[in-house]
């Protein structure tokens, strides 16, 4: 079941439980609306857990209705909600469908990725979901002999990446679906996505990339495939890079 549908069902179930409790006299009336809201939030979170939603959905369900009530009482003009919605859409775009949020690659991880690239040999690297272009720009400065290409779906990170990379001649960026074009021309592919698309990423890489090419996944392993090596970046978040070499039999 898609996560967005699970979230909708959890919220509906929460309100059905809250209304049933209120009609049965199980919700105290002296506390105003808040006891009802508390029952709804708890029931929505419990339903999400029963539907096996990702753990980070639970605090969202607990906070959703209380925040709605607080926002309604704050007297905020409707235009601000529309503006906030537009900003979130521009940043996250189709994350609700792809289940790939916006992650930014830090400097320590850039250095670790750079160390994985063969020295003294020009190559082409593809960054899947390149965000604001932090990886491509940093690698382009360190390896001017190589070319780095990023593909990002969300409009706001994409346009910001274009602006920031305007002085990087060996960086090219495009907006779109990174599964659409062929990856055959690349020597390495970098992914910082989520667990959800990794099986599909591996299938496309194995189908299209040349033997000996690298697939480097930040934090999320390919299910059922043993990496050639796992690199501990040593940063504050404990980042690990899962390194796969195409054409190498899985263990």
C-alpha positions as CSV (number, residue, x, y, z in Angstrom):
1,X,0.0,0.0,0.0
2,X,1.4,3.4,-0.9
3,X,2.6,5.4,2.2
4,X,0.2,8.3,1.3
5,X,-2.8,6.0,1.3
6,X,-1.7,4.5,4.6
7,X,-1.5,8.0,6.1
8,X,-5.0,8.9,4.8
9,X,-6.4,5.7,6.2
10,X,-4.7,6.2,9.6
11,X,-6.2,9.7,9.9
12,X,-9.7,8.6,8.9
13,X,-9.5,5.7,11.4
14,X,-8.3,8.1,14.1
15,X,-11.4,10.3,13.6
16,X,-13.7,7.4,13.5
17,X,-12.3,6.1,16.8
18,X,-12.5,9.6,18.3
19,X,-16.1,10.0,17.3
20,X,-17.0,6.6,18.6
21,X,-15.4,7.3,21.9
22,X,-17.2,10.7,22.2
23,X,-20.6,9.1,21.4
24,X,-19.9,6.4,24.0
25,X,-19.1,9.0,26.6
26,X,-15.5,7.9,26.9
27,X,-14.1,11.3,26.2
28,X,-14.4,13.9,29.0
29,X,-16.3,17.0,27.9
30,X,-14.8,19.3,30.5
31,X,-11.6,19.6,28.6
32,X,-13.1,21.1,25.5
33,X,-11.9,19.9,22.1
34,X,-8.4,18.7,23.3
35,X,-9.4,15.3,24.8
36,X,-11.1,14.4,21.5
37,X,-8.0,15.6,19.5
38,X,-5.8,13.5,21.8
39,X,-7.8,10.3,21.2
40,X,-7.8,11.0,17.4
41,X,-4.0,11.5,17.4
42,X,-3.3,8.4,19.4
43,X,-5.7,6.2,17.3
44,X,-4.2,7.5,14.1
45,X,-0.7,6.7,15.2
46,X,-1.8,3.3,16.4
47,X,-3.5,2.6,13.0
48,X,-0.3,3.7,11.2
49,X,1.7,1.2,13.3
50,X,-0.8,-1.6,12.5
51,X,-0.4,-0.7,8.8
52,X,3.4,-1.0,9.2
53,X,4.1,2.6,8.2
54,X,7.7,3.8,8.6
55,X,8.5,4.7,12.1
56,X,8.8,8.4,11.3
57,X,5.1,8.5,10.3
58,X,4.1,7.9,14.0
59,X,5.1,11.4,15.4
60,X,3.5,13.0,12.3
61,X,0.2,11.4,13.1
62,X,0.5,12.3,16.7
63,X,1.1,15.9,15.9
64,X,-1.1,16.4,12.8
65,X,-4.5,17.1,14.3
66,X,-3.2,19.1,17.3
67,X,-1.2,21.3,14.9
68,X,-4.3,21.8,12.8
69,X,-6.3,23.0,15.8
70,X,-3.4,25.3,16.9
71,X,-3.1,26.7,13.4
72,X,-6.8,27.4,13.1
73,X,-6.8,29.3,16.3
74,X,-3.7,31.4,15.4
75,X,-5.6,33.5,12.9
76,X,-3.1,33.0,10.1
77,X,-4.2,34.2,6.7
78,X,-5.0,31.4,4.2
79,X,-2.4,32.7,1.7
80,X,0.4,31.8,4.1
81,X,-0.7,28.1,4.1
82,X,-0.8,28.2,0.3
83,X,2.7,29.7,0.2
84,X,4.1,27.1,2.6
85,X,2.5,24.3,0.5
86,X,4.0,25.7,-2.7
87,X,7.5,25.9,-1.1
88,X,7.3,22.3,0.2
89,X,6.1,21.1,-3.2
90,X,9.0,22.9,-4.9
91,X,11.5,21.3,-2.5
92,X,10.2,17.8,-2.1
93,X,8.1,17.4,-5.3
94,X,7.1,13.7,-5.7
95,X,8.8,12.5,-2.5
96,X,5.4,11.1,-1.4
97,X,5.4,8.8,-4.4
98,X,9.1,7.9,-4.8
99,X,9.7,7.8,-1.0
100,X,13.1,9.6,-1.6
101,X,13.5,12.7,0.6
102,X,16.0,15.4,0.1
103,X,19.3,14.4,1.5
104,X,22.4,16.6,1.3
105,X,25.9,14.9,1.1
106,X,28.3,16.3,3.6
107,X,32.0,17.2,3.1
108,X,33.3,14.0,4.8
109,X,31.3,11.9,2.5
110,X,32.4,13.8,-0.5
111,X,36.0,13.1,0.5
112,X,35.2,9.4,0.9
113,X,33.6,9.2,-2.5
114,X,36.5,11.0,-4.1
115,X,38.9,8.4,-2.6
116,X,36.9,5.6,-4.3
117,X,37.4,7.1,-7.8
118,X,40.4,5.8,-9.7
119,X,43.2,8.3,-9.8
120,X,44.9,9.6,-13.0
121,X,42.0,8.3,-15.1
122,X,39.2,10.6,-16.4
123,X,35.8,9.2,-15.7
124,X,32.1,10.2,-15.7
125,X,30.0,10.0,-12.6
126,X,26.2,10.2,-12.3
127,X,24.6,11.5,-9.2
128,X,21.1,10.1,-8.7
129,X,18.8,12.7,-7.1
130,X,21.6,15.3,-7.1
131,X,19.7,17.8,-4.9
132,X,21.5,21.1,-4.6
133,X,24.6,19.6,-6.3
134,X,26.8,19.5,-3.3
135,X,28.5,16.3,-4.3
136,X,29.0,17.2,-8.0
137,X,30.4,20.6,-7.3
138,X,32.9,19.4,-4.7
139,X,34.1,16.5,-6.8
140,X,34.4,18.7,-9.9
141,X,36.8,21.0,-8.0
142,X,38.9,18.1,-6.8
143,X,38.9,16.2,-10.1
144,X,38.8,18.7,-13.0
145,X,39.8,15.8,-15.3
146,X,36.4,14.1,-14.7
147,X,32.8,15.0,-15.6
148,X,30.0,14.9,-13.2
149,X,26.3,14.8,-14.1
150,X,23.4,15.1,-11.7
151,X,19.7,14.4,-12.2
152,X,17.1,16.0,-9.8
153,X,13.3,15.9,-10.0
154,X,12.4,18.6,-7.5
155,X,12.4,22.1,-9.1
156,X,13.8,24.2,-6.2
157,X,16.9,22.1,-5.5
158,X,17.5,21.7,-9.2
159,X,17.5,25.5,-10.0
160,X,19.6,26.2,-6.9
161,X,22.1,23.6,-8.1
162,X,22.2,25.2,-11.5
163,X,22.9,28.5,-10.0
164,X,25.6,27.3,-7.7
165,X,27.3,25.2,-10.4
166,X,27.5,28.0,-13.0
167,X,31.3,28.2,-12.6
168,X,31.9,24.5,-12.8
169,X,32.5,23.6,-16.5
170,X,32.8,19.9,-15.8
171,X,29.4,19.7,-14.1
172,X,26.1,19.2,-16.0
173,X,22.7,19.0,-14.4
174,X,19.3,18.2,-15.6
175,X,15.8,18.0,-14.1
176,X,13.9,14.7,-14.5
177,X,13.6,11.1,-13.5
178,X,17.0,9.5,-13.1
179,X,15.6,6.1,-14.1
180,X,14.6,7.4,-17.6
181,X,18.0,7.8,-19.3
182,X,20.6,5.1,-19.9
183,X,23.5,4.8,-17.4
184,X,25.7,3.0,-19.8
185,X,28.0,6.0,-20.4
186,X,29.0,6.4,-16.7
187,X,32.0,4.8,-14.9
188,X,30.4,5.4,-11.5
189,X,26.9,6.1,-10.1
190,X,26.3,7.7,-6.7
191,X,23.0,7.3,-4.9
192,X,21.8,8.9,-1.6
193,X,18.1,7.9,-1.8
194,X,16.2,5.6,0.6
195,X,15.8,1.9,1.1
196,X,12.7,1.9,-1.2
197,X,14.3,2.3,-4.7
198,X,17.6,0.4,-4.1
199,X,16.5,-2.9,-5.7
200,X,15.4,-1.0,-8.8
201,X,18.6,1.0,-8.8
202,X,20.7,-2.2,-8.7
203,X,18.6,-3.8,-11.5
204,X,19.1,-0.8,-13.8
205,X,22.9,-0.6,-13.0
206,X,23.4,-4.3,-13.6
207,X,21.5,-4.1,-16.8
208,X,23.1,-1.0,-18.3
209,X,26.5,-0.2,-16.8
210,X,29.8,-1.7,-18.0
211,X,31.6,-4.4,-16.0
212,X,34.0,-2.8,-13.6
213,X,31.8,0.3,-13.1
214,X,31.0,1.4,-9.5
215,X,27.7,1.9,-7.8
216,X,28.1,3.8,-4.5
217,X,25.1,4.0,-2.2
218,X,25.2,6.4,0.8
219,X,23.6,4.7,3.8
220,X,21.2,2.3,2.0
221,X,22.4,-1.1,0.9
222,X,21.0,-3.0,-2.0
223,X,18.8,-5.8,-0.6
224,X,20.2,-9.3,-1.2
225,X,23.4,-8.1,-2.8
226,X,26.7,-8.2,-1.0
227,X,28.8,-5.0,-1.5
228,X,32.4,-5.2,-2.6
229,X,33.3,-3.1,0.4
230,X,31.6,-0.9,3.0
231,X,33.4,2.4,3.8
232,X,32.8,4.0,7.2
233,X,33.0,7.8,6.5
234,X,33.6,8.7,10.2
235,X,31.3,11.7,10.3
236,X,28.9,12.6,13.1
237,X,26.0,10.7,11.6
238,X,28.0,7.5,11.2
239,X,27.6,7.4,7.4
240,X,28.5,4.3,5.5
241,X,29.1,3.9,1.8
242,X,28.1,0.6,0.2
243,X,30.3,0.1,-2.8
244,X,29.3,-2.3,-5.5
245,X,31.4,-3.2,-8.6
246,X,29.4,-4.2,-11.6
247,X,30.2,-7.6,-13.1
248,X,31.3,-9.0,-9.8
249,X,29.4,-12.1,-8.7
250,X,27.3,-11.5,-5.5
251,X,28.1,-13.5,-2.4
